[in-house]
Amino acid sequence: MAEYFFDLSASLIIICLIFAFYLNKYQRMSINRIALVSMIFLFDSAIAGVFFCITKYTVFAVFASIFSPLCLGMLLIYIYKSCAYKIVRLVVIFTVILPVLLAVATGVASCFIDNEVIWWTSKIANILLVMFGTFYLIRFRENTAIERIFLLTLAYFMVISSYVVSLVMPHIDYEAFAISILMAQIFLGLRNPDELYDVNTGLMGIEGFRDIIRKRLAYIEKNPDQHMYIVTLSLHGLDSFAKLMGDKNSTLHWMDVVTELTRFTHIASLYRIDKGLYVFILEKGDRDEAEYVMRKLDERMKLPFGRDDYEANVQYTLSIIDAPEMADSLTSVLNAVKMIALEGEKKNLNIIRYEDLDFDLEKRLRETEEKVRNAVADGKLEVFYQPIYSAKEKRYVSAEALIRLHDGDNFISPELFIPVAESNGYVVEIDDFVIQQVCKMIAGRKIEKLGLKYIELNLSGSDMIQGDLAEKLQRFIRMYSIHPSQLNLEITETSADAFTGIVEDNVIKLSHMGFNFSLDDFGTGYSSLSRVIMLPFDIIKLDKTIVQPPFMLEDEVERENARKLLESSVEMVSRVGAKMVAEGVETKEQFEALEKLGVDHIQGYYFSRPLPEAEFINVVKEMNKKAL
């Protein structure tokens, strides 16, 4: 009667576990499916035990003797596969297959032959399976979470105790019940696929990445000649992109990116470990293979993703981590991945080498992000103005508005906080602040009386992909009763190139409303003359990287080549018929040379650095008073 009770209880427990297994979709993971098969074997064993108790038919005892060791064997494989990095066939043969065959053969034989030796051999074979499982837990304890180790160890102790009891009191056989309790505890230790997989992309996530890195590094520690190469891919500006393109278009765009990334999974395993952070693990390849993967990714990432209205290029950074040479622990690997993303975004690099990383950068960027997050609310932002000089009129005719972030008595460099603001989406709020302050200054200071025709206002790539950009700017000019022509909207060459269709739509729409446009940083991106002609740019600003080299390079040949590049750029802009502004002019020599080339508008420290509003007004008044 006791046997009947324990087998029936075991059956009920396993039914509940199998139901929960499917209910929670644990079958998605191959390693968890091994546990499911083990449950089914135990269920069959327990049901066979129940029928044997009721009918006393030997066939049911045979089934119970077969399925019980098979259950333990599958559990042993589950433990081995979840803890060890590699499955060694020879180990599986001697620790799983042979004991299972022995347990099945002797178990079946004991059903027909009343022999104590055969009965004892059957029990010992089952105990061997449990002992090997315990050995694996101890052997690979560093490869898995401590809570799982504790749970499985406790469960195995209970099963071992059940065999001890069955040996002492053979008339009470509750092995199936004890194993079902073991299955329940293992079930609790199973990994939910939602923990290991990223629900948005369907890729393995951070937990799966931690598992494989932990196992792989433990394996490498015992095999020093082995290496693991990790190719990292960091995508930048995701939050801003999502805010401005809308949920539907943003989702379609990033799913297109993920689809393209999965094309590389035949070479390496792909994981999404955080928003915008992807890693490819080459478990068997060498450095050349990793370089090949990175090169192919670089080629694909340079092309646009998406379709129709949301087609866009993606800002990205690629790198390679060699473990354990560059990172010898899970923590150091994760830190390296994040550092690559941060520094790659800061330096705007598509490929960055591990040895070039600045490991103090993470702390600075974290502090900067906190200040950027609260910049508007805390009143830490201030708009500065840098006047633009007309060589023809001999006075200041316009100015560029530039944002500054206070940090106590000092300022945080825009080169540091602007990329941070763009990456986390705060750049839109900051740009709205700048637009409002500039409109307020134009209205209150009556810039036309100062002799200024307009104020140049920088629009980031995030601004240019806003669907309601035109409506927002229209609200501001109506609020402050200014004319659209008093704002000249600057977009960078790289922004225009990254979001071609959306940028063009916004430029044309705003141009029809009366706004004028400047193409900023000309020469730093990939714009062609056809792009410049196609869009209604009133002003093209020559970047300082084109303006300064002819006067600063020491090598005569390099200086001459730089001069030719400057002259050809000036000629190109002249042919288009747009006004020119030379940025970064710092010396009289530069100013006079540019004036001879026909560059009329000059911006740079030679005339004035960026100034706070009140100081800027005084400087403009003083200069333009002399011109009159």
C-alpha positions as CSV (number, residue, x, y, z in Angstrom):
1,M,0.0,0.0,0.0
2,A,2.9,2.3,0.8
3,E,4.4,1.7,-2.7
4,Y,1.0,2.5,-4.3
5,F,0.8,5.8,-2.3
6,F,4.3,7.0,-3.2
7,D,4.0,6.1,-6.9
8,L,0.6,7.9,-7.1
9,S,2.1,11.0,-5.4
10,A,5.0,11.0,-7.7
11,S,2.7,10.8,-10.7
12,L,0.6,13.8,-9.5
13,I,3.8,15.8,-8.9
14,I,5.2,15.0,-12.4
15,I,1.8,15.8,-14.1
16,C,1.9,19.3,-12.5
17,L,5.5,19.8,-13.5
18,I,4.9,18.8,-17.1
19,F,1.9,21.1,-17.3
20,A,3.9,24.0,-15.8
21,F,6.7,23.2,-18.2
22,Y,4.5,23.8,-21.2
23,L,2.5,26.6,-19.6
24,N,5.8,28.6,-19.1
25,K,7.2,27.6,-22.5
26,Y,10.3,26.1,-21.0
27,Q,10.6,23.8,-24.0
28,R,12.0,26.7,-26.0
29,M,15.5,25.9,-24.7
30,S,17.2,22.6,-25.7
31,I,18.8,22.1,-22.3
32,N,15.4,22.5,-20.6
33,R,13.9,20.0,-23.0
34,I,16.3,17.4,-21.6
35,A,14.7,18.0,-18.2
36,L,11.3,17.7,-19.8
37,V,12.2,14.2,-21.2
38,S,13.5,13.2,-17.8
39,M,10.1,14.2,-16.3
40,I,8.3,12.1,-18.9
41,F,10.4,9.1,-18.1
42,L,9.8,9.5,-14.4
43,F,6.1,9.9,-15.1
44,D,6.0,6.7,-17.1
45,S,8.0,4.9,-14.3
46,A,5.6,6.1,-11.6
47,I,2.5,5.3,-13.6
48,A,3.9,1.8,-14.3
49,G,4.5,1.4,-10.5
50,V,0.9,2.4,-9.7
51,F,-0.4,-0.2,-12.2
52,F,2.0,-2.8,-10.9
53,C,0.7,-2.2,-7.3
54,I,-2.9,-2.6,-8.5
55,T,-2.6,-5.4,-11.0
56,K,0.6,-7.2,-9.9
57,Y,1.4,-7.7,-13.6
58,T,5.1,-8.1,-14.1
59,V,5.1,-6.1,-17.3
60,F,4.4,-2.9,-15.4
61,A,7.3,-3.6,-13.0
62,V,9.5,-4.0,-16.1
63,F,8.4,-0.6,-17.4
64,A,9.1,1.0,-14.1
65,S,12.6,-0.6,-14.0
66,I,13.4,0.8,-17.5
67,F,12.0,4.3,-17.1
68,S,13.5,5.1,-13.7
69,P,17.2,4.8,-14.7
70,L,16.4,6.5,-18.0
71,C,15.0,9.4,-16.0
72,L,18.2,9.6,-13.8
73,G,20.4,9.3,-16.9
74,M,18.6,12.3,-18.6
75,L,19.0,14.3,-15.4
76,L,22.7,13.5,-15.3
77,I,23.0,14.8,-18.9
78,Y,21.1,17.9,-17.9
79,I,23.5,18.6,-15.0
80,Y,26.5,17.9,-17.1
81,K,25.3,20.1,-20.0
82,S,24.2,23.0,-17.8
83,C,27.5,23.0,-15.9
84,A,30.3,21.9,-18.4
85,Y,31.3,24.0,-21.4
86,K,31.9,21.0,-23.6
87,I,30.2,17.5,-23.6
88,V,32.9,14.8,-23.8
89,R,31.4,11.7,-25.4
90,L,33.7,9.3,-23.6
91,V,32.6,10.8,-20.3
92,V,29.0,10.4,-21.3
93,I,29.5,6.8,-22.2
94,F,31.1,5.8,-18.9
95,T,29.1,8.0,-16.5
96,V,25.7,7.9,-18.1
97,I,25.2,5.3,-20.8
98,L,26.9,2.3,-19.2
99,P,25.3,2.8,-15.7
100,V,21.9,3.3,-17.3
101,L,22.2,0.1,-19.3
102,L,23.4,-1.7,-16.2
103,A,20.5,-0.3,-14.1
104,V,17.9,-1.2,-16.9
105,A,19.3,-4.7,-17.4
106,T,19.5,-5.6,-13.7
107,G,16.2,-3.9,-12.9
108,V,14.4,-5.9,-15.6
109,A,16.2,-9.1,-14.6
110,S,15.1,-8.6,-10.9
111,C,11.5,-8.6,-12.1
112,F,11.8,-12.2,-13.2
113,I,14.6,-13.6,-11.1
114,D,14.5,-13.4,-7.3
115,N,18.2,-12.9,-6.8
116,E,19.6,-10.6,-4.1
117,V,22.8,-9.9,-6.1
118,I,20.9,-8.8,-9.2
119,W,18.6,-6.6,-7.0
120,W,21.6,-5.0,-5.2
121,T,23.4,-4.4,-8.6
122,S,20.3,-2.6,-9.9
123,K,20.2,-0.3,-6.8
124,I,24.0,0.3,-7.0
125,A,23.7,1.3,-10.7
126,N,21.1,3.9,-9.9
127,I,23.1,5.1,-7.0
128,L,26.1,5.5,-9.4
129,L,24.0,7.8,-11.6
130,V,23.2,10.0,-8.6
131,M,26.8,10.0,-7.5
132,F,28.1,11.1,-10.9
133,G,25.5,13.9,-10.8
134,T,26.9,15.0,-7.5
135,F,30.4,14.8,-8.8
136,Y,29.5,17.1,-11.8
137,L,28.0,19.6,-9.4
138,I,31.2,19.7,-7.4
139,R,33.5,19.5,-10.5
140,F,31.9,22.4,-12.3
141,R,30.6,24.4,-9.4
142,E,32.4,27.6,-10.7
143,N,30.5,27.4,-13.9
144,T,27.0,27.9,-12.6
145,A,25.0,30.0,-10.1
146,I,25.4,29.1,-6.4
147,E,21.7,28.9,-5.8
148,R,21.4,26.3,-8.5
149,I,24.2,24.3,-7.0
150,F,22.6,24.4,-3.6
151,L,19.2,23.4,-5.0
152,L,20.5,20.4,-7.0
153,T,22.8,19.3,-4.2
154,L,19.9,19.3,-1.7
155,A,17.8,17.3,-4.2
156,Y,20.5,14.8,-4.8
157,F,21.0,14.3,-1.1
158,M,17.3,13.5,-0.8
159,V,17.4,10.9,-3.6
160,I,20.5,9.3,-2.1
161,S,18.7,9.1,1.3
162,S,15.8,7.4,-0.5
163,Y,18.1,4.7,-1.8
164,V,19.6,4.2,1.7
165,V,16.1,3.8,3.1
166,S,15.2,1.3,0.3
167,L,18.3,-0.7,1.1
168,V,17.5,-0.8,4.8
169,M,13.7,-1.3,4.4
170,P,13.2,-2.9,1.0
171,H,9.5,-3.4,1.6
172,I,9.0,0.4,1.4
173,D,10.0,1.6,-2.1
174,Y,9.5,5.3,-2.6
175,E,12.3,6.0,-5.1
176,A,9.9,7.4,-7.7
177,F,8.5,9.8,-5.1
178,A,12.0,10.9,-4.0
179,I,13.0,11.4,-7.7
180,S,9.9,13.4,-8.3
181,I,10.8,15.7,-5.5
182,L,14.2,16.0,-7.2
183,M,12.5,16.9,-10.4
184,A,10.4,19.6,-8.7
185,Q,13.6,21.1,-7.3
186,I,15.3,21.0,-10.6
187,F,12.2,22.5,-12.2
188,L,12.6,25.4,-9.9
189,G,16.2,25.8,-11.0
190,L,15.4,25.7,-14.7
191,R,16.1,29.0,-16.5
192,N,13.1,30.8,-17.9
193,P,13.7,31.5,-21.6
194,D,12.6,35.1,-21.0
195,E,15.7,35.4,-18.7
196,L,18.1,33.9,-21.3
197,Y,16.4,35.3,-24.4
198,D,15.7,38.9,-25.3
199,V,11.9,39.2,-25.7
200,N,12.2,42.1,-28.3
201,T,14.6,40.4,-30.7
202,G,14.4,36.7,-29.9
203,L,18.2,36.6,-29.5
204,M,20.0,35.2,-26.5
205,G,20.3,37.9,-23.8
206,I,22.6,38.9,-21.0
207,E,21.9,35.8,-18.8
208,G,22.7,33.5,-21.7
209,F,25.8,35.5,-22.4
210,R,26.9,35.3,-18.7
211,D,26.4,31.5,-18.8
212,I,28.5,30.9,-21.9
213,I,31.3,33.3,-20.8
214,R,31.5,31.8,-17.4
215,K,31.7,28.2,-18.8
216,R,34.1,29.2,-21.5
217,L,36.5,31.0,-19.2
218,A,36.5,28.1,-16.8
219,Y,37.3,25.8,-19.7
220,I,40.1,28.1,-20.9
221,E,41.6,28.2,-17.4
222,K,42.1,24.4,-17.6
223,N,43.2,24.6,-21.3
224,P,45.6,27.7,-21.4
225,D,46.3,27.2,-25.1
226,Q,42.6,28.1,-25.9
227,H,41.2,31.5,-26.7
228,M,37.8,33.0,-27.1
229,Y,37.2,36.0,-29.5
230,I,34.3,38.3,-29.0
231,V,33.3,40.8,-31.7
232,T,31.3,43.6,-30.1
233,L,28.8,45.8,-32.0
234,S,27.5,49.0,-30.3
235,L,24.6,50.9,-31.9
236,H,24.4,54.6,-30.9
237,G,21.5,57.1,-30.5
238,L,18.8,54.5,-30.0
239,D,16.7,56.4,-27.5
240,S,16.6,59.5,-29.5
241,F,15.9,57.5,-32.7
242,A,13.0,55.8,-31.1
243,K,11.5,59.0,-29.7
244,L,11.6,60.8,-33.0
245,M,10.7,58.2,-35.5
246,G,7.8,56.8,-33.5
247,D,7.3,53.3,-32.1
248,K,6.2,51.6,-35.3
249,N,8.9,52.9,-37.6
250,S,11.6,52.5,-34.9
251,T,10.6,48.9,-34.3
252,L,10.6,48.1,-38.0
253,H,14.0,49.7,-38.4
254,W,15.7,47.9,-35.5
255,M,14.1,44.5,-36.4
256,D,15.6,45.0,-39.9
257,V,19.0,45.5,-38.2
258,V,18.6,42.4,-36.1
259,T,17.5,40.4,-39.2
260,E,20.7,41.4,-40.9
261,L,22.8,40.6,-37.8
262,T,21.4,37.1,-37.6
263,R,22.9,36.4,-41.1
264,F,26.3,36.1,-39.3
265,T,25.1,33.5,-36.8
266,H,26.5,30.7,-39.0
267,I,30.0,32.0,-38.1
268,A,29.5,33.1,-34.5
269,S,26.9,33.0,-31.7
270,L,24.9,36.3,-31.4
271,Y,23.8,37.8,-28.1
272,R,22.0,41.0,-27.2
273,I,23.3,42.0,-23.8
274,D,21.8,45.5,-23.5
275,K,20.1,48.1,-25.5
276,G,22.2,48.7,-28.6
277,L,24.9,46.2,-27.4
278,Y,25.4,43.0,-29.4
279,V,28.3,40.5,-29.2
280,F,29.3,37.7,-31.5
281,I,31.2,34.9,-29.8
282,L,33.6,32.8,-31.9
283,E,34.1,29.7,-29.8
284,K,36.2,27.8,-32.3
285,G,37.7,30.5,-34.5
286,D,41.0,32.4,-34.3
287,R,42.0,36.0,-34.5
288,D,41.8,36.1,-38.3
289,E,38.3,34.7,-38.2
290,A,37.3,37.4,-35.7
291,E,38.8,40.1,-38.0
292,Y,36.9,38.6,-40.9
293,V,33.6,38.8,-39.0
294,M,34.3,42.4,-37.9
295,R,35.2,43.4,-41.5
296,K,32.0,41.9,-42.9
297,L,29.9,43.6,-40.2
298,D,31.6,46.9,-40.9
299,E,30.8,46.6,-44.6
300,R,27.1,45.9,-43.8
301,M,26.7,48.5,-41.2
302,K,27.8,51.2,-43.6
303,L,24.7,50.6,-45.7
304,P,21.3,51.9,-44.7
305,F,18.7,49.8,-42.9
306,G,14.9,49.8,-43.1
307,R,12.6,50.6,-45.9
308,D,10.8,53.6,-47.4
309,D,10.3,56.5,-45.0
310,Y,12.3,55.0,-42.1
311,E,15.4,54.0,-44.1
312,A,18.4,55.3,-42.3
313,N,22.1,54.6,-41.6
314,V,23.1,53.5,-38.1
315,Q,25.9,54.9,-36.0
316,Y,27.9,52.0,-34.7
317,T,31.2,50.9,-33.2
318,L,32.9,47.5,-33.7
319,S,35.8,46.0,-31.7
320,I,37.3,42.6,-30.8
321,I,38.0,41.3,-27.3
322,D,40.5,38.4,-26.9
323,A,39.7,36.4,-23.8
324,P,41.5,35.8,-21.5
325,E,44.3,38.0,-22.9
326,M,42.3,41.2,-22.7
327,A,39.6,40.1,-20.2
328,D,40.0,37.1,-17.9
329,S,36.6,37.2,-16.0
330,L,33.0,37.8,-16.7
331,T,33.1,41.2,-15.0
332,S,36.1,42.3,-17.0
333,V,34.5,41.1,-20.3
334,L,31.2,43.1,-19.5
335,N,33.2,46.2,-18.5
336,A,35.2,46.0,-21.8
337,V,32.1,45.7,-23.9
338,K,30.6,48.8,-22.2
339,M,33.8,50.8,-22.4
340,I,34.1,50.1,-26.1
341,A,30.5,51.3,-26.6
342,L,31.1,54.5,-24.6
343,E,34.4,55.5,-26.1
344,G,33.4,54.5,-29.6
345,E,30.4,56.8,-29.4
346,K,32.4,59.7,-27.8
347,K,35.1,59.5,-30.5
348,N,32.6,58.7,-33.3
349,L,34.7,55.7,-34.4
350,N,33.3,52.8,-36.4
351,I,36.1,50.5,-35.3
352,I,38.0,50.9,-32.0
353,R,40.9,48.7,-30.7
354,Y,40.8,47.5,-27.1
355,E,44.3,48.8,-26.4
356,D,43.2,52.4,-27.3
357,L,40.4,52.5,-24.7
358,D,40.4,55.2,-22.0
359,F,39.4,53.3,-18.8
360,D,38.7,56.6,-16.9
361,L,36.1,57.5,-19.5
362,E,33.3,55.4,-18.1
363,K,33.3,57.3,-14.8
364,R,33.4,60.7,-16.5
365,L,30.5,59.7,-18.9
366,R,28.4,58.4,-16.1
367,E,28.8,61.6,-14.1
368,T,28.1,63.6,-17.3
369,E,25.0,61.7,-18.1
370,E,23.6,62.5,-14.6
371,K,24.3,66.2,-15.2
372,V,22.8,66.1,-18.7
373,R,19.7,64.4,-17.4
374,N,18.9,67.3,-15.0
375,A,20.5,70.1,-17.0
376,V,17.3,72.0,-18.0
377,A,15.5,71.5,-14.7
378,D,18.6,72.6,-12.7
379,G,19.2,75.7,-14.9
380,K,22.7,74.5,-15.8
381,L,22.4,75.4,-19.5
382,E,23.4,78.7,-21.1
383,V,23.4,79.8,-24.7
384,F,26.6,81.5,-25.9
385,Y,26.9,83.3,-29.3
386,Q,29.9,83.5,-31.6
387,P,29.7,86.4,-34.0
388,I,30.3,86.0,-37.8
389,Y,32.2,88.7,-39.6
390,S,31.6,89.9,-43.2
391,A,34.8,90.9,-44.9
392,K,32.8,92.8,-47.5
393,E,30.7,94.8,-45.0
394,K,33.5,95.0,-42.4
395,R,31.1,94.2,-39.6
396,Y,29.3,91.4,-37.8
397,V,26.3,90.3,-39.8
398,S,25.2,87.2,-37.9
399,A,26.1,84.8,-35.1
400,E,26.0,81.1,-34.2
401,A,24.2,80.0,-31.0
402,L,26.1,77.4,-29.0
403,I,25.0,75.5,-25.9
404,R,27.1,75.4,-22.8
405,L,26.7,73.2,-19.7
406,H,27.8,74.6,-16.4
407,D,29.7,72.4,-13.9
408,G,30.2,74.7,-11.0
409,D,32.7,77.4,-12.0
410,N,33.6,75.5,-15.2
411,F,31.9,74.1,-18.3
412,I,31.6,70.5,-19.5
413,S,33.0,70.3,-23.0
414,P,30.3,70.0,-25.7
415,E,32.4,67.2,-27.2
416,L,31.7,65.2,-24.1
417,F,28.1,66.1,-23.1
418,I,26.5,66.4,-26.6
419,P,27.2,62.7,-27.6
420,V,25.8,61.7,-24.2
421,A,22.7,63.8,-24.7
422,E,22.2,62.3,-28.2
423,S,22.7,58.7,-27.0
424,N,20.1,58.9,-24.2
425,G,17.6,61.2,-26.0
426,Y,18.0,64.3,-23.9
427,V,19.4,66.3,-26.9
428,V,15.8,67.1,-28.0
429,E,15.0,68.7,-24.7
430,I,18.3,70.6,-24.8
431,D,17.7,71.8,-28.3
432,D,14.2,73.0,-27.4
433,F,15.8,75.1,-24.7
434,V,18.2,76.6,-27.1
435,I,15.5,77.4,-29.7
436,Q,13.4,79.1,-27.1
437,Q,16.4,81.1,-25.7
438,V,17.5,82.2,-29.2
439,C,14.0,83.3,-30.2
440,K,13.7,85.2,-26.9
441,M,17.0,86.9,-27.6
442,I,16.1,87.8,-31.2
443,A,12.7,89.3,-30.0
444,G,14.1,91.2,-27.0
445,R,17.3,92.5,-28.4
446,K,15.9,93.5,-31.8
447,I,18.9,92.1,-33.6
448,E,18.2,94.1,-36.8
449,K,19.1,97.3,-34.8
450,L,22.4,95.6,-33.9
451,G,23.1,95.1,-37.6
452,L,22.6,91.3,-37.4
453,K,20.5,89.6,-40.1
454,Y,19.9,86.3,-38.4
455,I,21.1,83.9,-35.7
456,E,22.4,80.4,-36.8
457,L,20.8,77.6,-34.8
458,N,22.3,74.1,-34.8
459,L,19.8,71.3,-35.4
460,S,21.1,67.8,-34.5
461,G,20.3,64.7,-36.4
462,S,17.8,63.9,-33.7
463,D,16.0,67.2,-34.5
464,M,16.0,66.6,-38.2
465,I,14.1,63.3,-38.0
466,Q,11.3,64.7,-35.9
467,G,8.0,64.5,-37.7
468,D,6.7,67.6,-36.0
469,L,9.8,69.7,-36.4
470,A,8.2,72.3,-38.7
471,E,5.2,72.7,-36.4
472,K,7.4,73.1,-33.3
473,L,9.5,75.8,-34.9
474,Q,6.4,77.6,-36.1
475,R,5.0,77.7,-32.5
476,F,8.2,79.3,-31.3
477,I,8.4,82.1,-33.9
478,R,4.7,82.9,-33.3
479,M,5.2,82.9,-29.6
480,Y,8.0,85.5,-29.9
481,S,6.7,87.3,-33.0
482,I,9.8,86.9,-35.1
483,H,10.2,86.2,-38.8
484,P,11.5,82.7,-39.9
485,S,14.3,84.4,-41.9
486,Q,15.8,85.6,-38.6
487,L,16.7,82.0,-37.8
488,N,19.2,80.2,-40.0
489,L,19.0,76.5,-39.3
490,E,22.3,74.6,-39.3
491,I,22.4,70.9,-40.0
492,T,25.7,69.0,-40.1
493,E,26.8,67.2,-43.2
494,T,26.9,63.9,-41.3
495,S,23.3,64.4,-40.1
496,A,22.2,65.0,-43.7
497,D,23.9,61.9,-44.9
498,A,22.6,59.7,-42.1
499,F,18.9,60.4,-42.5
500,T,18.6,61.4,-46.2
501,G,14.9,61.1,-46.9
502,I,13.6,62.5,-43.6
503,V,16.1,65.4,-43.6
504,E,15.3,66.4,-47.1
505,D,11.5,66.4,-46.3
506,N,12.1,68.6,-43.3
507,V,14.5,71.0,-45.1
508,I,12.1,71.5,-48.0
509,K,9.0,72.0,-45.7
510,L,10.8,74.5,-43.5
511,S,12.3,76.3,-46.5
512,H,8.8,76.9,-47.9
513,M,7.9,78.4,-44.5
514,G,10.6,81.0,-44.9
515,F,13.5,79.5,-42.9
516,N,17.0,79.6,-44.3
517,F,19.5,76.8,-44.0
518,S,23.2,76.3,-43.5
519,L,25.2,73.1,-44.2
520,D,27.6,72.9,-41.3
521,D,30.9,71.1,-41.1
522,F,31.2,70.8,-44.9
523,G,34.0,68.4,-45.7
524,T,33.7,66.1,-42.7
525,G,31.0,63.7,-44.1
526,Y,30.1,62.2,-47.4
527,S,28.0,64.8,-49.1
528,S,28.5,65.2,-52.8
529,L,27.9,68.2,-55.0
530,S,24.6,66.7,-56.2
531,R,23.4,66.6,-52.5
532,V,24.3,70.3,-52.0
533,I,22.6,71.3,-55.2
534,M,19.5,69.3,-54.4
535,L,18.8,70.8,-51.0
536,P,18.1,74.6,-50.6
537,F,21.1,75.5,-48.5
538,D,21.7,79.3,-48.4
539,I,25.0,79.0,-46.6
540,I,27.7,76.3,-46.6
541,K,30.2,76.4,-43.8
542,L,33.7,75.1,-44.4
543,D,34.8,73.0,-41.5
544,K,38.0,74.0,-39.7
545,T,39.6,70.7,-40.7
546,I,39.6,72.1,-44.2
547,V,40.4,75.7,-43.3
548,Q,43.3,75.3,-40.9
549,P,45.7,72.6,-42.4
550,P,47.1,74.8,-45.2
551,F,48.4,77.1,-42.5
552,M,49.4,74.6,-39.8
553,L,51.0,71.5,-41.4
554,E,54.7,71.4,-41.2
555,D,55.4,69.2,-44.2
556,E,55.5,71.3,-47.4
557,V,53.8,68.6,-49.6
558,E,51.0,68.0,-47.1
559,R,50.5,71.7,-46.7
560,E,50.3,72.2,-50.5
561,N,47.8,69.3,-50.8
562,A,45.7,70.9,-48.0
563,R,45.7,74.2,-49.8
564,K,44.5,72.6,-53.0
565,L,41.7,70.9,-51.1
566,L,40.7,74.2,-49.6
567,E,40.7,76.0,-52.9
568,S,38.7,73.2,-54.6
569,S,36.1,73.3,-51.8
570,V,35.7,77.1,-52.1
571,E,35.3,76.7,-55.9
572,M,32.7,74.0,-55.4
573,V,30.6,76.1,-53.1
574,S,31.0,79.1,-55.4
575,R,29.7,77.2,-58.3
576,V,26.6,76.2,-56.3
577,G,25.9,79.9,-55.6
578,A,25.7,79.6,-51.9
579,K,27.3,81.9,-49.3
580,M,30.4,80.6,-47.6
581,V,31.4,80.8,-44.0
582,A,34.9,79.7,-43.0
583,E,35.0,78.2,-39.5
584,G,37.9,78.0,-37.1
585,V,39.8,81.1,-38.4
586,E,42.3,81.9,-35.7
587,T,45.0,84.1,-37.3
588,K,45.3,87.2,-39.5
589,E,47.2,85.1,-42.1
590,Q,44.2,82.7,-42.4
591,F,41.7,85.5,-42.6
592,E,43.6,87.3,-45.4
593,A,44.2,84.1,-47.4
594,L,40.5,83.2,-47.2
595,E,39.5,86.7,-48.2
596,K,41.6,86.4,-51.3
597,L,40.0,83.1,-52.2
598,G,36.6,84.9,-52.1
599,V,35.4,83.6,-48.7
600,D,33.3,86.5,-47.4
601,H,32.1,85.3,-44.0
602,I,34.5,84.5,-41.3
603,Q,33.9,82.7,-37.9
604,G,36.6,82.0,-35.4
605,Y,38.7,83.1,-32.5
606,Y,40.5,85.7,-34.7
607,F,37.4,87.9,-34.3
608,S,35.7,86.5,-31.2
609,R,35.3,83.4,-29.1
610,P,31.7,82.3,-28.2
611,L,30.3,84.8,-25.6
612,P,27.4,85.0,-23.1
613,E,24.5,86.9,-24.4
614,A,25.2,90.2,-22.6
615,E,28.8,90.3,-23.5
616,F,28.0,89.2,-27.1
617,I,25.6,92.2,-27.5
618,N,28.3,94.6,-26.3
619,V,30.9,93.2,-28.6
620,V,28.6,93.4,-31.6
621,K,27.6,97.0,-30.8
622,E,31.2,98.1,-30.5
623,M,32.3,96.5,-33.8
624,N,29.3,97.6,-35.8
625,K,29.4,101.1,-34.5
626,K,32.9,101.4,-35.9
627,A,31.7,100.0,-39.2
628,L,29.2,102.8,-39.5
